[in-house]
Amino acid sequence: MSECIVLGAGMVGIGTALALQRHGRRVIVVDRRGPGQEASYGNAGLIQAEAVEPYGFPLDAASILSILTRRTNDVDWTWSALPALLPAVLRYAYHSLPGPYARIVPAFARLIARATSDHGALLAAAGAEDLIARNGYFAAYESGKTMDEAAAMAERLRREHDVPSVVLGGDELARAEPGLRCRLAGAVHWTGTWACSDPGGLVERYAALFVSNGGRILRGDAASLAPDAGGWRVRTEEGAHDAADVVVALGASSPRLLKRFGYSFPMVLKRGYHQHFASSAAPRVPFMDTDHGTLLSPMRLGVRVLTGAELNQMDAPPASRQITRSVRRARELFALEAPVEAAPWFGTRPCMPNMLPVVGPAQRHRGLWLNFGHGHQGFTLGPTTGALLAEQMAAPQH
């Protein structure tokens, strides 16, 4: 068996490592931390079968004005980050125009269509079914106008992509979520989506499966990657390791590493925040208050309150505006008690301007492979793009 190094132990990296094992490869995963301890830990825990259309940049005048004036909690930004991020954001806006966006959706929808089945095979093999609920989630709306628009979208996605959902009125939503403290216009219940009660724990289970199959996970510095005779070399705590192939699956850190080798991957960096709270009246399923950019997700640690996206540099200090607003709104929706952590967690979503992950060979270096840029769907798509990349790596190289 030939050896391969995967840089990154998040959902994408571990999903790739498992797929390579299935193709008979001997694999080492290298990360500066343990499996699932960065962006894969901090998400909402949703395996989003309904997300067949990626999140485009809002182009209507009202949304743009809300973003520019920072009135919306969906998107925040800072002046200091704007010069560096603006070129990628403008590309993102271009690809969100109707013509380019229509060409992106079919490819993205094909990835999402197989996500739950790809996870399902790993869940069974890893003994991780106890972490998964298959009850979907609620996308709720305070405004009757946005609720009507959401219902129309749900019907369109059912018709065009066979996405299952149930539209609930305000009374039906109140019955479905008895802990809800205020009246809302209604919700779309996306019934095909799965929810994980411990996202980092699920990556750890998948990583344990990888190790039980003969794989190794080592602490090391991805920045030490360098060409070596016939392949690549990476330094780890156990010393240097060589391999014919290396996969860069470092999420938002991938462009920084690849820039050293002459590659430019403009990326829209979307930071997200969360904080857990004790609650005796938690939502029964993950609950997205769409009009207020706030998501509540029941987790083993408590109710995880999550924010929208903050456009910021990876090394910028944490901000408090979005998480403060989200926590305030979450308390209006459900009875939350004391916070579990002293301070909110934050991490960065790696979003490509064309909203499609980068999966395949690097163009100018033999044995250098790429799997990053999943945006909001790394947790959902890690096993899927890992399988697709492993198939490419197993094919004869010309």
N, C-alpha and C positions, 0 to 999 in steps of 0.2 A: 504494500500500500504506500502511496506517496503522501507526503506531509503537506499540510496547509496551515497557515496562521490566520486567524480571524482577529482583527483589532476591534474590540468593543464587546462588552458582555451585557448589553441591553437586550431587549426582545428581538431586535433585528440581528444582532450578532449571534445570540444563542440559537435563534431560528435558523440562521445560515449554517452554523456549525453542525446542528442536528441533520440538516439536509445533506451536507457534505458527507457526514458519516454514512448516511443511507446510500451514497454513491461509492462507498468503499474507501473514502479518504481518511487518513490519520490526521487529526485536527488538534491544534492548540489554540485556545482563546486567551488573548492577552488584554488586560484592562488594568487601569490604575486603582480600581476599587473592585468590590465583589459583584456578582451578577445582579442586575436589576436594581442598582442603587442610585441611578441618576434619573434621566428623564423617564425611563420605563417604570420607575417607582411612583412618580408624581402625578400621573394622569388620572382620569376619571374611572379607569378600570373597565371601559366599554369596548367590546369587540363589535364594531359598528356595522352590522349587516345592512343598515339603511343608508349608509353614507356613500351611495353610488355616485354622487356628484360632489366633487371637492369644494372646499370653502373658497369661493372667489372673493376678490376685493369688491366691496360694495361701491357701485358706481352711480347710484342715484344721488341727486343733489342734496336731499335731506340727510342721507347717511354720511356723505362727505363733509357736510357742514358740522354734523355732530362729532365726527372724528376730529376735524380741525380745531373745533372749540373745546374738545375733550369733555363733551357733555355725556357721551355714551360710555357705558362700562364695558362694552364689547371690545373696544380697541383703545389703548392708551399709547402715548409716545413721549419722547423727551427730546428737547432741542439738541442736546449734546450728541445724541445718536443719529439724528436726522441726516447729516452730510454723508455718513458712511452707508446708511441703509437706503437712502433715497433711490439710487440707481436700481437696486433690486426691487424696491416697492413699485417703481414705475413700470418695470417689466411685468411684475405681478398684475398691475392694473391693466396692462395691455392684454395679457393672456386671459383676463376676466371679461374682456369684450365679447359680445355674443358669438362672433365668428370663430376666433381662436378657442374660446371656451367649448363650443360645440364639438371641436375636433379633439379636445382633451378628454371629455366625459366618457366616450366608449372604452378607451384604454383603462381609465381609472375604475370604471364600473366592472370591468372584467376581473380586476384584482380583488375588489371588494366581494364579488360574487362567490369567490372560493375561500374567503377568510375563515368563516366559521367551520367549514369542513377541514381545513388545514389545521386549525386549532383543535378541533375535535379529536383528530388522530393523536395529537401530542398529549392532550388532556388524559386520554385513556392510558397511554403508555407511561405517562409520568405519575399517574395516580393523583391527579389534581382536580378531579370533578367536584370535590367539596368546596373549592374556591369559586365556582361558577354558578350563577343563577340565570336561567333562560326565560326570564319574565319581561324582557324588554326594558324600556325607560319612557318616561313622560317628557315631552317637550311642551311646556305649558305657556299660556299667553294671558296677560292681563287685559290687553286691548282686544275688543271684538273685531277690529279691522285686521290686525295681524293674525288673529285666530282664523278668520275666514281665508286669509292668504295661505296660511299653513295647511288648512284642510284641502284647499285646491292643489297645493303642491303634493300633499300626500296622495291624492287621487291620481295626479300625473305620474308620480313615481311608481304607483301600483300598476298603472296602465303601460308605462314605457319600460319599466325594469322589474316588474313583478315583486315590488317591495311591499311586504305586508304591514298593515297598520290599522288602528281603530281610532276614529275621531270621537272625542268625549266632550260633551257640554259641561258647563260649570257644575251642575248638580251631580252629574256622573263622576266628574273628577273628585268632587268632595267625598263621594261615597267610596271611591277607589283609594283615596288617601285621607283617612279619618283624622290624621294629625295635622292636616292643613289648616292654618289659622285665619286665612283671608280668602275672600271670594275672587276667583279668576274666571276669565271668559271660557276657558276650556283647555284642552290639550290634545296633541296627537300622541297616541300610544304606539311607539315603534316596537312591534311585538317580536321581530326577528333578531333583535340585538341581544347579545349576552352581556352580563355584568360580572365583574370579578371583584371579590371582597378584599383582595390583597394583591395589587398588581406586581409589586416587587417580589412578593412571595411566589407568584406564578412563574416569574422568570427564574427564581431560584429552583423551583420544582423542575422546570425544563432543563436547567443547568445540571441538576442532579442526574437527570436521565442521560444527558450528554456524557457526564463523567462515568456513569454506570456502563455506558457503551464503549468505554475505553478512552474517552477524551480527557484532556487536561486543561485546567483553567489556572493561569499564572498571573501574578501581579507584575506589571511592567509598564514601561513608558512608550506609548505609541510614537512619540516624537523621535525615538531612537531608530525608527525604520530607515533602512538604507539598502541600496542594491548590494548584492553579494555575488560571488561567483556562481552563476547558474540560477540565481534566485534572489531571495531577500533575507535580511537579518534584522532581528528585534532583540533588544536587551530586556531581560526579566530579572526578578530577584534570584532566580536559579542560574543566571548566566545568559549568554546569548543563544538564540535559537535561529536556525536557518530553515528555509522552506522554499520550494519552487514557486508557490503561489501565496499571495497575501491578500486578504479581503479587508478593505477599509469600511467599517460599519460603526463609525464614531458619531453618528448623528450630527449635531450642530458643530462639532469640532472637526468634522471631516475636511471642509475647505481649507482650514488653516494648515493642516498636515499636507494636503495635496498641493498647496501653493509652492512648497519647497521643491516639488518635482515639475513645476511649470504649468500646473493646471489651475484654471480659474473657474470657480463655481459660485457665482453670486447667489446669496441666500437671504431670504427674509427671516430674520430671527424674531420669533414670537415667544416672548417669555410668558410663563403662566405661574400662578401662585395657588397654594392650597393651605388649609389648616383644618385639623380635626377637632370635633366637639363632642362631648358626651351628650346624649339625648335619650329621654324615655319615650319620645314620640317622633322617632325618625321617619322619614319617608320609606314606604315599603319597597320602592324601586328607585333607581336614580331619577332625579327630578331636575329638569332644566327650566329655569325661569328665563325664557328667551328674551323677553322685553327688557330684562334688567341684567343680562350678561352674567348670570349666576347659576351654578350647578351644584346640587347637593347629591352626594353619592354615599350610600351606606357602606361602611367598611368595617373590618375587624377592629380597627383602632377607634371607631366612632363615626360620626357623620363628617365626611370630607367635603368642605366648602371650597369650590374652585372658581377661578376667575376666567375672564376672557383673555385676550392677547395684548401684551405690552411690547411695542416695537422698541427694542433696546439692545445694546451690545452685551455679549455674554459676560464680560467681566465688570459690568456696571454694578454699583451697589443696589441692594433691593429697594424698591419703592413701596409705598403703603396704600396709595389711593384706591387701586382696584380691589385689593383684598378687604380693605376697610368697608368699601361700599358693598361688596358681596356678602360679607358677614352680617352687615346691618340688614340687608335684604333677606338673607337666609333666616335671621331671627324673626322677621315679620312673617315668614312662611311657615316655619316649624319651631317648636320649643327647643332651643339649644341651650345647653348648660355650659359648664366650664370648658375652656379650650384644653386639649390634650397636650399640645406642645407649647413651649414658651414663645416661640416665634414661628411665623409662617414659613413653609418650604417654598422654594422657587426653582424653576429650571427652564430650559429653552427648547422650543419646538423647532426642528430644522425644516423650514418650508422653502421649496424651490419656486421660483417665479412662475413656472409653467404647471405647478401643482402636481407633478408626477415625480416619483422617486427615481433616483439615479441607480440603475441596476445593470451591471455589465462590465466589460473589460475597459481599462484605461487605454486610451488610444495610442500612446507612445511608449509604453513600458510593458513588456511581456511579463505575465505572471502577476500583474497588479489589477485587482478587481474591486469594484465599487458597489456598495449597497447602503445608501443613505438618502436623506432628503424626503422622508415620509410625511412631513408636516404634522398634521393632527392625528395621523393614523399609523404611527410606528407600532403601537401596541397591537392594533388590529392586524396589520399587514406583515409583521416581522416573519412569521412562518411562511407566508405566501411568497414574498420576494426572495426569501432565503432559498426556497425550493426552486424558483425560477433561475436564480443565479447558479445554484449547484448544477442545474441541467445545462446551462451554458458552459460551465467549467468542465463538465464531463464530455462535451462535444469535441470532436477533433479540431485542433487549432491549426489555422493556415497561416 
